[in-house]
Amino acid sequence: MKLKICLFIIGLCFVPQIKAQDPIFTQYFLVPQTLNPGFAGFLETTHIGIIHRTQWPALGFRVDTSYGFASTWFPEANSGVGVSFLNQRETQSGYTFSQINFNYAYQVQLGDDWYFRPGLEVGRGWKNIGFQGLLLEDQINIQTNTISPTSIDAIFFNNEQPIGFWDISAGLLFNNENAWIGVSAKHLNRPNISLTVDGNAPLETFFSVSAGYEFLVTDFIDISFLTFETRLLLTGNYMHQGRFNRFDLGTSLSVGRFFVGSTLVTNPGKNSGNSHLLTSVNAFTGLQYTNFRFGVSYDFNTSQIGRTGGVYELSLTYQFDSEAKRCYGCPDYQD
């Protein structure tokens, strides 16, 4: 079997973003629907957006991930409804993964300040790899220096159609005007994601616990050069899937139309002796103009994996009603 297949299989074992089908965005707290279906309709207006992520472009194992979403709010039903589309592409092997999700969240008022939002997400996924473009061992004839167009390993050539599966996720979200805490579980049905027709590879359930707290800086510190509406957002996100876990701790400062911040990405489980506790430092900045928000981020690798080219993201979102609930981490202003 050609080395390309071996490298891809190794990648599946050691790169959780590919094995698990669950990309983790640096700007997750600005697009929280990627983590928890309880955020459907969270801004109590129609909200749309896209985010693109490119990982390790200099490593020869580049992964591109695109995510688009739309959600809206039905006040008479205390419900939020959303739809999202995820696409991943790995350049070395031709691996592709796509999934469309529909989510629903219901809001329950717990008191004067707090709300409870259970959410459900149902999706359909497809994954494929260009097996027909691979060169297998029995195709090579060293004596004649020729390549045979056929192979006895027909399973790869008969598997040109994408593998499809159903996926079910759920989440719980508690929030008030300044804070939130959410718990979610993806792939509750553990769908079979094997690339072979008769294979059995159940996808591990992805658990996450995320929280955020935002406050006016001037409520705690008297700094004259900052505007009154300067806000600081603190976020945390713990994720666990199979034997992998990850904990992100971040902060974002919003001043007028601009926001800037950073996130520390840690690997508390340290799955091997060579694992690093701190795996990357992710920096981000952005601008909000009227109802548009643009964000950009770059992840600085701190491990010894080599020259990867880092990870960068670009995001663009639009909120139809500026008078609705403002998003966490966004400047609070009116034109």
C-alpha positions as CSV (number, residue, x, y, z in Angstrom):
1,M,0.0,0.0,0.0
2,K,1.3,3.4,-0.9
3,L,2.9,5.5,1.8
4,K,0.1,8.1,1.4
5,I,-2.4,5.7,3.0
6,C,-0.1,4.9,5.9
7,L,0.5,8.6,6.6
8,F,-3.3,9.3,6.4
9,I,-4.1,6.5,8.9
10,I,-1.4,7.8,11.3
11,G,-2.9,11.2,11.0
12,L,-6.3,9.8,11.9
13,C,-4.8,8.4,15.1
14,F,-3.0,11.5,16.2
15,V,-4.9,14.5,14.9
16,P,-8.2,14.7,16.9
17,Q,-9.7,17.3,14.5
18,I,-9.7,14.7,11.7
19,K,-10.4,11.6,13.6
20,A,-13.3,13.1,15.6
21,Q,-14.8,15.2,12.8
22,D,-15.1,17.9,15.4
23,P,-13.0,21.0,14.5
24,I,-12.5,23.4,17.4
25,F,-12.5,27.0,16.3
26,T,-10.3,29.6,18.0
27,Q,-13.2,32.0,17.7
28,Y,-15.6,29.5,19.2
29,F,-17.1,32.0,21.7
30,L,-18.0,34.3,18.8
31,V,-19.7,31.5,16.9
32,P,-20.9,29.4,19.9
33,Q,-23.3,27.3,17.7
34,T,-20.2,25.2,16.8
35,L,-20.2,23.9,20.4
36,N,-23.8,23.8,21.7
37,P,-27.2,23.6,20.0
38,G,-28.6,25.6,22.9
39,F,-27.3,28.7,21.3
40,A,-29.8,28.5,18.4
41,G,-31.6,31.8,18.3
42,F,-29.6,33.0,21.3
43,L,-29.4,36.6,20.1
44,E,-33.2,36.7,19.8
45,T,-33.0,37.9,16.1
46,T,-31.9,36.4,12.8
47,H,-28.1,35.8,12.9
48,I,-26.0,34.5,10.0
49,G,-22.3,33.9,9.5
50,I,-19.3,32.0,8.1
51,I,-16.0,31.1,9.5
52,H,-13.0,29.5,7.7
53,R,-10.1,27.7,9.4
54,T,-6.8,26.6,7.8
55,Q,-4.5,24.3,9.8
56,W,-0.8,23.5,9.3
57,P,-0.4,24.8,5.7
58,A,3.4,24.3,5.9
59,L,3.4,20.8,7.2
60,G,2.2,19.0,4.1
61,F,-0.9,17.9,6.0
62,R,-3.1,21.0,5.5
63,V,-6.7,20.9,6.7
64,D,-9.2,23.5,5.6
65,T,-12.5,23.8,7.5
66,S,-15.4,26.0,6.6
67,Y,-18.6,26.5,8.7
68,G,-21.7,28.5,7.9
69,F,-24.8,29.0,10.0
70,A,-28.1,30.8,10.2
71,S,-30.4,31.0,13.2
72,T,-33.5,32.9,14.1
73,W,-35.8,33.5,17.0
74,F,-39.6,32.9,17.5
75,P,-40.6,35.0,20.6
76,E,-44.2,33.6,20.6
77,A,-42.8,30.1,21.0
78,N,-39.8,31.0,23.1
79,S,-37.8,29.0,20.6
80,G,-34.7,29.3,18.5
81,V,-34.1,27.4,15.2
82,G,-30.9,27.1,13.3
83,V,-29.2,25.4,10.4
84,S,-25.4,24.9,9.9
85,F,-23.1,23.4,7.3
86,L,-19.6,22.1,8.0
87,N,-17.0,21.1,5.4
88,Q,-13.5,19.8,5.9
89,R,-10.8,19.0,3.3
90,E,-7.4,17.4,3.8
91,T,-5.1,18.2,0.9
92,Q,-2.6,15.3,1.3
93,S,-5.1,12.4,0.9
94,G,-8.1,14.1,-0.7
95,Y,-10.2,13.3,2.4
96,T,-13.4,15.3,2.6
97,F,-16.1,15.5,5.2
98,S,-19.4,17.5,5.0
99,Q,-22.3,17.7,7.4
100,I,-25.6,19.7,7.6
101,N,-27.2,20.2,10.9
102,F,-30.6,21.4,12.1
103,N,-30.9,22.6,15.7
104,Y,-33.7,23.7,18.0
105,A,-33.5,25.4,21.5
106,Y,-36.3,26.2,23.9
107,Q,-35.9,29.0,26.4
108,V,-37.2,28.8,30.0
109,Q,-37.0,31.7,32.4
110,L,-35.7,30.6,35.8
111,G,-36.0,33.9,37.6
112,D,-35.5,37.6,37.1
113,D,-32.1,37.2,35.5
114,W,-31.4,33.6,34.5
115,Y,-32.6,31.5,31.6
116,F,-32.4,27.8,30.8
117,R,-32.1,26.7,27.1
118,P,-32.1,23.0,26.3
119,G,-31.1,22.3,22.7
120,L,-31.2,19.4,20.2
121,E,-29.3,19.0,17.0
122,V,-29.9,16.4,14.2
123,G,-27.5,16.2,11.2
124,R,-26.6,14.2,8.2
125,G,-22.9,13.7,7.4
126,W,-20.9,12.5,4.4
127,K,-17.2,11.6,4.3
128,N,-15.1,10.4,1.4
129,I,-11.4,9.8,0.4
130,G,-10.1,9.6,-3.1
131,F,-9.2,5.9,-3.0
132,Q,-9.4,5.7,-6.7
133,G,-6.5,8.0,-7.0
134,L,-4.2,6.0,-4.8
135,L,-1.4,3.7,-6.0
136,L,-1.5,0.3,-4.3
137,E,1.4,-2.2,-3.9
138,D,0.0,-4.8,-6.3
139,Q,-0.3,-2.3,-9.1
140,I,3.5,-1.8,-9.3
141,N,5.4,-4.1,-11.6
142,I,9.1,-3.6,-10.9
143,Q,10.3,-5.9,-13.6
144,T,8.6,-4.1,-16.4
145,N,8.5,-0.7,-14.8
146,T,4.7,-0.4,-15.4
147,I,1.7,0.5,-13.3
148,S,-1.4,-1.7,-13.6
149,P,-4.7,0.1,-13.7
150,T,-6.4,-2.7,-11.6
151,S,-5.9,-4.1,-8.1
152,I,-7.0,-7.1,-6.1
153,D,-7.9,-4.7,-3.3
154,A,-11.1,-3.8,-4.9
155,I,-12.7,-2.4,-1.7
156,F,-11.0,0.9,-2.3
157,F,-12.2,1.2,-5.9
158,N,-15.7,0.1,-5.1
159,N,-15.9,2.8,-2.4
160,E,-16.0,5.9,-4.5
161,Q,-19.3,7.1,-3.2
162,P,-19.3,9.1,0.1
163,I,-20.2,7.3,3.3
164,G,-23.3,8.8,4.9
165,F,-24.5,8.7,8.5
166,W,-27.0,10.4,10.9
167,D,-25.7,12.3,13.9
168,I,-27.6,13.4,17.0
169,S,-26.3,16.0,19.6
170,A,-27.8,17.8,22.6
171,G,-26.9,20.7,24.9
172,L,-27.9,22.6,28.0
173,L,-27.3,26.3,28.4
174,F,-27.8,28.6,31.4
175,N,-27.3,32.3,30.9
176,N,-28.1,35.8,32.1
177,E,-27.1,39.2,30.6
178,N,-23.5,38.9,31.5
179,A,-22.6,35.2,31.8
180,W,-23.3,31.8,30.4
181,I,-22.4,28.2,31.2
182,G,-23.2,25.3,28.8
183,V,-22.8,21.6,28.6
184,S,-23.1,19.7,25.4
185,A,-22.7,16.1,24.0
186,K,-22.2,15.5,20.3
187,H,-22.6,12.1,18.5
188,L,-24.9,10.7,21.1
189,N,-25.9,7.9,18.7
190,R,-22.2,7.2,18.0
191,P,-22.6,6.9,14.2
192,N,-20.5,4.5,12.2
193,I,-17.9,6.6,10.3
194,S,-15.9,3.8,8.7
195,L,-14.6,4.5,5.2
196,T,-15.2,0.9,4.2
197,V,-18.6,-0.6,3.3
198,D,-18.5,-3.4,5.9
199,G,-16.4,-1.5,8.5
200,N,-17.4,-0.5,12.0
201,A,-15.9,2.6,13.5
202,P,-18.3,4.3,15.9
203,L,-17.6,7.9,16.5
204,E,-16.7,8.8,20.1
205,T,-19.1,11.1,21.9
206,F,-17.7,14.6,22.2
207,F,-18.3,16.3,25.5
208,S,-17.8,20.0,26.3
209,V,-18.3,22.4,29.1
210,S,-18.0,26.0,28.3
211,A,-18.5,29.2,30.2
212,G,-18.1,32.9,29.8
213,Y,-18.4,36.1,31.9
214,E,-18.4,39.6,30.5
215,F,-18.2,42.9,32.5
216,L,-17.5,46.6,32.2
217,V,-13.9,47.2,33.0
218,T,-14.8,50.6,34.5
219,D,-16.9,48.9,37.1
220,F,-13.7,47.5,38.7
221,I,-10.9,49.7,37.5
222,D,-10.9,53.5,37.1
223,I,-8.9,54.0,33.9
224,S,-9.5,57.4,32.3
225,F,-8.1,56.6,28.8
226,L,-10.7,53.8,28.3
227,T,-14.2,54.5,27.2
228,F,-17.1,53.7,29.6
229,E,-18.3,50.8,27.5
230,T,-14.9,49.0,27.5
231,R,-15.7,45.4,28.3
232,L,-13.7,42.3,29.2
233,L,-14.8,38.8,28.4
234,L,-13.4,35.8,30.2
235,T,-14.0,32.3,28.6
236,G,-13.2,28.7,29.4
237,N,-13.9,25.6,27.3
238,Y,-13.2,22.0,28.4
239,M,-13.6,19.3,25.8
240,H,-13.2,15.5,26.0
241,Q,-13.5,12.8,23.3
242,G,-12.2,9.3,23.6
243,R,-8.7,9.5,25.1
244,F,-8.2,13.1,24.0
245,N,-9.0,16.2,26.1
246,R,-8.4,19.9,25.8
247,F,-8.9,23.0,27.9
248,D,-9.0,26.5,26.4
249,L,-8.8,29.6,28.6
250,G,-9.3,33.0,26.9
251,T,-9.9,36.7,27.4
252,S,-11.1,39.4,25.0
253,L,-11.1,43.2,25.4
254,S,-13.7,45.2,23.5
255,V,-13.0,48.9,23.0
256,G,-15.4,50.8,20.8
257,R,-15.7,49.1,17.5
258,F,-12.6,46.9,18.1
259,F,-11.9,43.8,20.1
260,V,-8.6,41.9,20.8
261,G,-7.7,38.9,22.9
262,S,-5.9,35.6,23.2
263,T,-6.6,32.0,24.2
264,L,-4.3,29.5,25.9
265,V,-4.8,26.0,24.6
266,T,-3.8,23.2,27.0
267,N,-3.7,19.4,27.0
268,P,-4.4,18.5,30.6
269,G,-4.4,14.7,29.8
270,K,-0.9,14.7,28.2
271,N,-1.6,11.4,26.4
272,S,2.1,10.6,26.0
273,G,5.4,11.4,27.6
274,N,6.2,13.9,24.9
275,S,2.9,15.8,25.2
276,H,3.0,19.4,26.1
277,L,0.6,21.0,28.7
278,L,0.5,24.2,26.7
279,T,0.1,23.4,23.0
280,S,-0.6,26.8,21.5
281,V,-1.2,30.5,22.1
282,N,-4.0,31.8,20.0
283,A,-4.3,35.6,19.2
284,F,-7.3,37.2,17.7
285,T,-8.7,40.6,16.8
286,G,-11.7,42.0,15.0
287,L,-14.0,44.9,14.1
288,Q,-17.7,45.4,14.4
289,Y,-19.3,47.9,12.1
290,T,-23.1,48.4,12.2
291,N,-24.5,44.9,12.3
292,F,-21.4,43.2,10.7
293,R,-18.6,41.6,12.7
294,F,-15.3,40.6,11.2
295,G,-12.7,38.5,13.1
296,V,-9.2,37.1,12.4
297,S,-7.1,34.8,14.5
298,Y,-3.7,33.0,14.4
299,D,-2.6,30.1,16.5
300,F,1.1,30.1,17.6
301,N,2.2,26.5,18.1
302,T,4.3,25.9,21.3
303,S,5.0,22.2,20.8
304,Q,7.8,20.5,19.0
305,I,5.7,19.3,16.0
306,G,7.9,21.5,13.7
307,R,7.2,24.2,11.3
308,T,3.5,23.9,10.7
309,G,2.6,27.3,9.4
310,G,0.3,27.7,12.3
311,V,-3.5,27.9,12.2
312,Y,-5.5,30.9,11.1
313,E,-9.2,31.7,10.9
314,L,-11.4,34.3,9.3
315,S,-15.0,35.0,10.4
316,L,-17.8,37.2,9.2
317,T,-21.2,37.4,10.9
318,Y,-24.3,39.6,10.5
319,Q,-27.0,40.3,13.1
320,F,-30.2,41.6,11.5
321,D,-31.6,43.5,14.5
322,S,-29.1,45.6,16.3
323,E,-31.6,46.3,19.1
324,A,-31.8,42.6,20.0
325,K,-29.6,40.9,22.6
326,R,-26.0,41.8,21.9
327,C,-23.4,39.0,21.4
328,Y,-20.8,38.3,24.0
329,G,-17.4,39.8,23.2
330,C,-18.9,42.4,20.8
331,P,-18.7,46.1,21.4
332,D,-21.9,47.6,22.7
333,Y,-22.7,50.8,20.8
334,Q,-25.4,52.3,18.7
335,D,-24.7,54.4,15.5
